[in-house]
Structures are given as C-alpha cells and as structure tokens.
Amino acid sequence: MPNQRLMLDYVYEHEAAQPDKVYLTQPVADAGGSRTIDYSWARTLDEARRMAAHLRSLQLPAGARIAILSKNCAHFIMAELAIWMAGGTTVSIFPTETAETVRFVLQHSEASLLFVGKLDTWAQQAAGVPAGLPCIALPLAPAGTGFDTWDDIIARTAPLTGRPQRAGSELAMLIYTSGSTGEPKGAMHSFERITRATELSVDFVKTLVPDLPEQRVLSYLPLAHVYERAVVECSSLVYGHTHVFFAESLDTFVQDLQRARPTVFCSVPRLWLKFQQGVFSKMPARKLDRLLSIPILGNVVRRKVLKGLGLDQVRVAMSASAPIPAELIRWYRRLGLNLLEGYGMTEDFAYSHASTLALNAPGYVGVPMPGVDVKLSEEGEILVKSPGQLLGYYKRPDLDAQCFTADGYFRTGDKGERRPDGLLKLTGRVKELFKTAKGKYVAPAPIENRINAHPMVEITLVSGVGQSAAFALVVLAEDLRPRLTEAALRAEVEQQMAALLQSVNAQSADYEQLQMLVLSTRPWTIENGCLTPTMKIKRSRIEAEVAARVEGWYAAGARVVWA
C-alpha cells in the first residue's frame, strides 16, 4: 500500500521518538557577543504548538493564508509548522523584497496575518504592510516593531495537543515567483505533493551516501525560495535525522559554516564561484594548480583548502537553481569535492533532475529523478511531470492554461538536449525571463521600461543569463549619437547614465539589480533584424550579436561601459 503519511505525520513521529535530539541551532548576536541556541524536537514542537493554539484562537478562515517575511532562522520553520497545525497555508516573502512587492504578495494572497522575523531592511519594507493587518514579531525581528511578540504569545498560551491533521489535497504553501511581466505569481503546493516529492528526494540522497545516517546542513539560501524550502526544511522534517544550523549574517558566514561542518551542502553557482574566488585570493590559481599536481602534497593541499572553506566533511555537494559552468564543477572535483548539478523549479517543488554517482557530467543537470517523466517539445522546450508538481497558480487560471500541455506536462520555458543515457543539458530559454547566477528569475521588461523613460535613451535590452548580475544594453537617443565625439557631452552622458543606473537599482529587488549599463550608438531597426515588424526587440538576435563581448564588459568592472 502506498505511503499515506503527510509532512505533519513525520514531524509528530520525530517529536515522539527523539524529543531530546537537537534539531535546530540558531546563532544569536547580543551584547555579550555571539552565542547559539539549540532547539530539540520537543522544544521546537512545543513552541509551534503554542503558536498554533494562538492562531486557532483568532478564528481565521479555513486554509487562511498566513505570511512569513524573514531571513532564515529557527522560528521560520516553527512558524510554518504552527501555520500548518492551525489549518493555514504558508505564504513566504523574500526578506529582500521591496515594499511594493511585499504589499502585492500580501494583498494578492489575501493574507490574514504576517510573521515578521529577522530582516535587514524592515524600515523600508514596513510601508508595504497593509494597515490593519495583524502582525507577530519573531524572536529575531527588528526592535521597535510594536507588534505582539512570539515569546510573549507562547508564554501565555497552552500548547495545542494531539496530532492535528491536514488533508493531502489541502494547500500547504503558496510560493511566489516572478511572472512574465515581473509581477509575482503564486505557485500552489499541496501537502500530498510536497510530501511525496520530499520522500523521494530523501531516498535519492540516501543512494548517494547510504552510510550517512546523521546529516548536518547549513541553512543560508532564502527559505522563501523553493530550493532551500525543499532540500533543507522539508527534507529535514521528513528525514528527522538532520541537524539544521543557521547562518547569522553575511559577515559571519565563514564562521557559521565552520560551526556546522555540513555533511550535505547545496548551493547556487554564484556562491560556488565566490568560494573559488576566496581560495584564489589566498593562493593564486596557477600556484594551487601546481601544488595539486604534486603526489602526496596534492592530497594535503586538497584537505587544507576544503577545511578552510568549511566543506571538508561534505559527503553530498549539489549545485542547482541556475546553470553552473562546467569548468567550475571540474575544479571542485579536482579538490576532491564531488560537486553534482541538479535542475528543478518552483513549479515542481525543486524535484526534477539530478546527477547521480553513475550518471553525471559537467555541463549536464542530471537525469530525471524517480517518478519524474520528461520529454522535449518539437521546439526543444523541456516538458516535465513531477510528483512535486504545483496544483496551479493562485488566482491565475490563465497561466495554468499557458503553462500546462493538454496531456499534463509543465512547460518549463527552458530548452534542452538529452543524451541517450538520459542526461539533460540546458541550452537556452523559451521565455523572456532569465536567471542570473544568483538563481532567481529576472523579468527584463519592467527594468527596461524604467531605463527607457530617460530622455537620453532610445531603447534597452536587459540580459545576463548565468552572470553574477544582469546588465542593460542601452541604445542612446538618436539626437545624441552624432555628437558623442564631443568630450564634454560624452562625459555628461556617462554621468547621467551612472545616476540612472543608481536610480533603477534603487527601485529593484537585489536579484534584479544591474551590474552595468552598456552604451551603444548602433540603432536597432526592423531593417537590421533587431526589431520585429511591430517594433519589439528580438532578444536572441541582439544577444547573439554581442555574446563575444559580454565577458569583456563584465571584466572591465565599470558601472557604465561603451559597447
């Protein structure tokens, strides 16, 4: 008979079987310096049960959407458990979102309450919280919010008893991701589907390291993102033998990693690259390459480098969320870290493709995971059926119709190629949305519109797939172009473009911010193939024309570059 347990059933089992086992370790900075707080399964569930009882006392509607705006912390997970036990649906908001996006998500989801947690920019985000929306401050929330606090509530509230159940068909969470216009869209995930996908994911990790009963992980990628939510939070809730450590801040990340000494470590290409750059800052690449080539000494150097990164205990290393350069994978493997690449998205609860010990190759994102069915459309678009597939987009039946084929496959928007052995290679994108190395979608149109409003600009294309950050290729206004031989005018254009870049970035979420503006005097026309007959830019054509120069623009390191 198929396993009928759902996410909360696993949690109750861990609570009963290993109440004193440490589940979460939270670093806390206070006047006495930095310290950590351990939360056992019993303490985690006690706090979650008390908050669940409080939420029930508010008599919110069945399936009420309850939002969490917080960086990663132990109480993010506790709040999610409380929401589930109380009968609600979780709506997570990225902790770096602008006030405008915070307001949109809260209003679109019809959130009944908001948990405010650990944040760096609450002063700017607070304006996005609708007046009258009840809010609760988590223990690491910014001071002075004026909200009722988690600690006060659980101190006065008796815990919810028993094993509150949720139906498999009920919504567990809404995960908001960028839409084709840049407007977030809410992917609906049920308890049944997130549980089945997580069970399969946990079993998959066991195939990689069957002799690793206890796992240590560091939670630092945003829990609002499906990647961290699936592979860290939900996997730990199902598996139960995982010790989750949290990062305190960007400044303390190395110390946090050293504290956790993770055995399973998942990251995104941009961070894998930053780790490499950190190594090179201490030892030039050529010197390291030479030392690694020396017998016996090379092994010593490998262990030292990995220990310095805090990755010497890692048994499973994964990269996902965006394509990673094949040469970077090879570099880590030479260090002795068998870095594997995977492929998933919000819409399949990050359960799609992964590299295995037997089937993996740099440049390929792996093979379909158990239970996943994949095929390519005639246009080469990757079509996926996954056990973790979303139910649909919240309040957007129009998107459902666009994103699913008649036979139920999800249109990923990515193009790919498959080897006979099933390994998948991503070759491009179908949709205009693209991912930078930070692993989040960037919607180019809204950013282009902001730039195009400037009088010195004729037209713009935002690009940067797989790069550290996006960039904008800007065609300057027609009346300026003939006069740019004048040094004074050229200097003025550069100054104004630098100010424009600063202004545009101030209006954008951190993952949408541009690295640079690349100024061009070559017009885009219908005649030269850069514009369609209706005057829309032909992205692929323009990107192909400038592809050979892009790396040079990034290497220049300037905020304003001339094409």
N, C-alpha and C positions, 0 to 999 in steps of 0.2 A: 504494500500500500504506500502511496506517495507520502512524503513527509508533510504533515499538516501544521507543523509548528510555525508560528509567525515571530517577528522580531521580539515582541514583548515576552513571549514564552521563553525564549532563550535567556532573556535578562532575568526573569524570575528564577530560572534554574540556577544561574550563576549566583544569585543572591542567596539561595538556599544551600547550595553545595559548597561555596567558598566565601562565606561572608567576610572573613578577615583578610582575604587576599587583596593586596593593593592593586587597584585598577587604574587610577589617575594620579599623576604627580604634577602639581601646579606650582611654578615659581612665583614668588611674590616679592616685590621690592617695597621696603618700608624704611622707616628712619634708622632701623638697626642694620640696614643692608639688605642683601638678597637672601631669602630663605625659601624652602619648599614646603608644601602641604600635601600629604598623602591622603587619598580618598579610597577606602576599601570599597568592595562591592556593597557591604552593608551600609556604610555611610552614604555612598552615592545614592542608593535606593531610598534610604531614609529621607534624605533631603528632597529627592524627586517626588516621593510620595506625599510629603507635607505640602510641597508646592502644588501638586496635582489636586489635593484636597481643597486648597485655596481657590484654584481655578474653577473647580466644580461649584464652589460656593457662590461664584459670580453669576451662575446660571446662564452661561453663554450658550448660544445655539449649538445644536449637534454639528460636529465637524467644523467648529469655529476656526477660522484661520488666525493663528497667533504667531506674531513675527519675532525674530531674533536679529538684532543689529549688534554684532560683537565680533571682535577678533577671537581667535581660537583660545579657549580656556576650558577648564573642567566644567564650569557651570553652563557652558553652551550645551554640552551633552546632557547634563542634568535637566536643563530647561526643556530640551527636546523630549526626554523621557517623561517629564511631567505633563507636557502638552499631549503626548500620546495617551498616557494613562487617564487624563482628564477628558478624553474624547475629541481632542482638537487635531488640527492639521498644521504642521510647521511651515512657516514662510521665512526663509533665511535671506538676509540682505547683506551684500558685501560690505565689510567695515570701511571701505574706502570710497563708497558711493557718494555722489553729490546730493545735496538736499533735494534737488529736483527729482532725482531718481528714487530717493528714499520715499518721497511723497507719492510718486507714481505707484510704486510697488505696494505701499500700504493702502492706497485708495483702490487700486485695481484688484487686489486680493481681498478687499473688504475686511481687513484685519480688525479683530476685536480688541487686541491688546498687543503691546510691544515690550519685549525684554530688551533693555539697553545694557550692554556689557562693556568689555574692555575696548576702548576706542582712542584714537589719536586726534581726530578732527570733529569731536562732538559739537564744539562751539559753532561750527559751520553747518553741521548736519541737523542740528536741533530744529532749525526752521522748516525742515521737511516733514516734521511730525505734525499731523493734523491736530488742531485744537480740540481738546476733549477726549483724545484717545488715551485710555488708561495705559500707564507705563510702570514697569517694575525694574529697578536697578539691580543688576547682578553684582556680586561682591567686588569685582574689579572695575566697576563702572566709574566714569569720571566723577570727581567730587562736585557736590553742589547741584545735582540734577533736580532735587526737590521731590523725587519720586519715592514711593514706598519701596523699601529695600527687601531683597531676597532674605537676608539674615533675620530681619525683624518679622517677616511673614512666617518663616519656618519655625521661629522661636515660639510663636503664639498659636500655631496650627498643628493639630494632631495628624499623624500620617494616614493616608488612605490605606486601607487594609485589603487583604486578599490579592487576587490576580486579575485586575481589570483587563477585559479582553477587547480587541478590535477585530472587526471582520476583515478578511483578506481583501475584499473589494473596496474597503474604505480608503480614503486618501490619507496617506502618511505625511506627504510633504508636497509643497509646490517649490520647484527650483526655477528661479527666474534667470533667463539667459537672453542675450541680445537678439532682437528681431532684425528683419531685413532693412528696417528704417532706423535702427538704433534704439527703438522702443523695446524695453524688456518684454519677454513673453514667458508665461509660467507653465513649465512642464509638470503635468500631474502624475505623481507616482503613488501606487497603491501599496499597502502592506504586503500583499501577496507577492507582487513583482519585485519589490526591493529585497524581500527575504529570500526568494528563490535565487535571484542574481547573486546575493551575498553568500549564500551557502555554496554555490558553485565556485565563486571566487576564492573562498576559504579553502575548498577542496583543491583548487588549482595551485594555490601557494604550497599546499602540502606535497604536491607532486614535485615541486622544485626543491623542497627541503623536508623530506619525510622524517628526519631525525631532529627536528626543531620543535619540541612540544611547547616551549615557552617563547613568546616573542616580545621584543621591545621595539616601540616605534616612537618617533618624534612627530607631533602634530604641529605643523607650521604653515602649510599651504592653507588658504582660506577654507574653513569648514562650510562656508556658504557655497563653495564650488563642489560640483558633483564628485570630482576626483577624490578630494580629501574625505568627503562625506561617506563615500562608498568604501574606499580602500583602508581608511583608518577607523572612522567612527563605527559604521555598520559592521565591518568585519570584526572589530573587537567585541561588539555586542553579541554577535553570533558565536564567535570562537571562544571567548571567555578567558583564554589563557594569554592575554595580551596586556602588557603594561604600557599605558599611554603616557608619555611625557609631553609637556607643552613648552613652547619657546616663550621666553619673557619678552624679548624685543629684538629688533634687527641688530642692535649693538651687542647683544649678549648671545647671538645665535651660535657662535662657536662654542661658548661655554655650555649652552643648553644641549648642543649636540654631544659634547664630551660627557655631560652628565648622563644622557640617555644611552649612549653607546648602542644605537639601534641595531637590531638583527635583521629587520626588514626596513628598507628605506626607499621611498618613492619620491620622485621629484620631477621637475619640468626642465626642458632643455636649457632655459636661461640660467637656472641655478647650477646645473651641471657644468655649464660653461664658466660661471663665476668661480666655482670651486677650482676648476682648472687654472683660471687666471690667478687665483690666490696662490696656487702652488708655484706658478711661473714667476710671481712677484718675489718669491723667496729663492727660487732656483731657476735660472734661465733654461728654456726648453731644450736647447742643444746640450747643456751640461747634464740635465736629467736623462735625456735620451742616451747619452754616452754611458752614464752610470748604470742604467738599466740593462745595458748590453754586456756588462761585465759579469761573468759567472759568480755565483755566491753573493758578491756585493750587491748585485742587482736585486736579489731577494730581500736583503736587508733594507735597501732603499725603498722598495715597494711597501714593506711593512711600516716603515717610518712615515712615508707620505700618507698612507691611508690612516694611520693613527693620528697624524696631525690634523686630518680632516674630520676625525671622529667617526670614520667609517670602517675601522679595522675589524669590527665584529659583524659587519653586514654579511648576511647569507643570501638575501634576495635584494637586488637593486633593480629598480624599474624606472623608466622614463616614459611619460605619456603627456597628454594634453596638447601637444604640438609636435611637429616633426623635429627630430634631433639629427644633427649632422652625423653621417656615418663615421667620419674620421674621429669624432669625439667619443663615440662608442668604442672604437678601436683603441683609443688612448687609455680609457679606463680599463679595458680588458688587459692591456699590457701591464697595468698596475696590479692586476690580479683581482679586480672587481668585475665580475661577470654582469655587466650592465645590459639589461634586456629592455626592449621597447614594446610598448603596448598602444592600443588605439581604442578609444571609446568616447562617449559624449554624454551630455546631459540627458539626451532623449533615450539612451539605453542604460542609464544608471552606471555608466562607465564600464559596462560589461559587453565587450565586442570581440576584440582581437588581443592576443598577447604572444610574445615569443616564449618558446619552451626550451628546455635544455637540448632537445634534439633538433628542433626546427627554429632557427634564428639566423639572422644575417644583418649586418649593419646596412641601414637604408630600408629595411623592411619592418613593418609594425607587428609581425607575427601572423599566427593562423587563427581561424575562428575558435573561440573558446567553447567548451562543451555546451550544447544546447543552442548555439548561435547558427543561424542559417544566413548565408551571404551570397549575393550574385551581383554582377555588373550589368547595368542597363546598356542599351545599344550605344549610348553616348559615353559610356565608361564610368557613369556615376555608381558609387558603391551603395548598394541597397542591402539593408540589414533587418533581420528578425532576431530579437534578443529576448531572453527570459526577463530582462530588466526593462523592456520597452515601456515607454510612457503610455498613459491612457489617452492622452491628447493634451492640447494646450488650453489652459483655463480661459474660458470666455472667448475662445478664438476657433470656432468650428471651421472658419475659412482657412486657417493654417493647417488644420487637420487634413482637409481635402487636398491641400497642396503638397503636404509632406509625406503622405502615405500612397503607395501604389494600390491598384484595385485588388491585388492579392495580399495586401497587408504588410508589405515591406516598407521600412522607413527610408526615405530619400535623405541620405547624409549630406548631400551638397558637395561631397568630395569625389574627385576622380581617382581611379586606382588601376593597378595591374596586378594580376595574380599569377604566381608561378604554379607549375603542375603540382607541387607539393603543398599548395595552399597558402604559402607566404604572400602577404599583401604588401604592395608598395603604393604609397600615396604619390600621385603625380600632379595634382593641382586641385582646383576648386571649381565648382559649378556656380555657386552663388557669389555675390559680391563680398559677402562677409569673409574676413580672413583672420587668421590667428598670428600674433607675434610670438616670439619665444617665451613670453610670459604665460601663454596658454589660454588667453581669453580672446573672445571674438571682438574685433573692431569693426564697427559699421562705418564705412567711409563717407556716405552721403551727408550726414549731419555736420561732420567736420569740414567737408568740402564747402558746404553752404556758408559756414561761418567765415571761411577764408575768402570765398568769392564775393562776399559783401564789401570787401575793401576796395577802394577806388583804384588802387594800383594793380589789381588782379583781374585778369580776364577769365581764367578757368583753372581748375585744380583737379588733381588726382591724388588721393591718399592711398598709399600702398605700404608694403613692408612685411609680407608674409614670412614668418620664420626669423625675422630680425629681432634685435633687442627691443626695439620700439618702432612704431610706424613713422613714416615720413610723408611729406606732401611735395609733389612736383607741381610747381606753380608757373603758369604762363602769364607773363606780365602784360599789362594793358597795352593795346595797340599803339596808343599815342606815346607811350614811354619808350617802346622798343627802339625806334630810330635814334633816340637821343642818349642812349646809355653809354656812348663813348665819352660823355662829359663826366669827368671825375667827381664833381660835386653832386650831380644827380645820382650817380651810381652809389655814392656814399649815403645819400639820403634814402634811396630805395632800401639799401641794406639795413639802415637804422629803423625804418618803418616796418620792414618785414620782421626784424627781430622783436619789435614791440607787438606785432600781430601774433607772432608765434607764442609769446608770453600770454597774451590775452586769450588765444584759443585754448591753450593748455589749462588756463585757469578755469575754463568752462567745461573741461573734460575730466572724466574719471581717470585715475592714474594709469590704467592699462590702455587708455585711448590717447594719451599724450604723445605729441610728436617729438621725435628726436631733432628734426631739422626741416627747414623749408629749402627746397632746391629750385632755384630760379631759372626759368628758361625764356628765351626770346623767340623760340621757334613756335609759330602758331599751330594749333590743331584745327584741321579743317576736314570737311567731307572729302575734299579732293585728295588730300594726302593720306586718307584712310584712318585718321584718328577720331573722327566723329561719324556717327550713323546719320542717315538721312533726316532723322528727327533731332539732330544735334546733341545726341547723347555720346558721352565719351566711350571709346572702345578700349576698355581696360587692358585686355590681354594683348592687344596690338601695341599700346603705348608701353606697357611693362616689358614686353619682349624687346622693344627698341632700346630701352635704357638698361636692360639687365646687366650688360657687361660693365656698366659704370657705377652700379649701385654700391658695390663694396668699397670703391674708391671714395664715394661720398661719405659713407659711414667712417671710413678711416681718417678722413680729413678732420673729423671731430668738431667742426664748426656748427653753429646754430643756423647760419644762413650760408648756403653753398650755391655757386653758379654752375649750371649744367654745362 
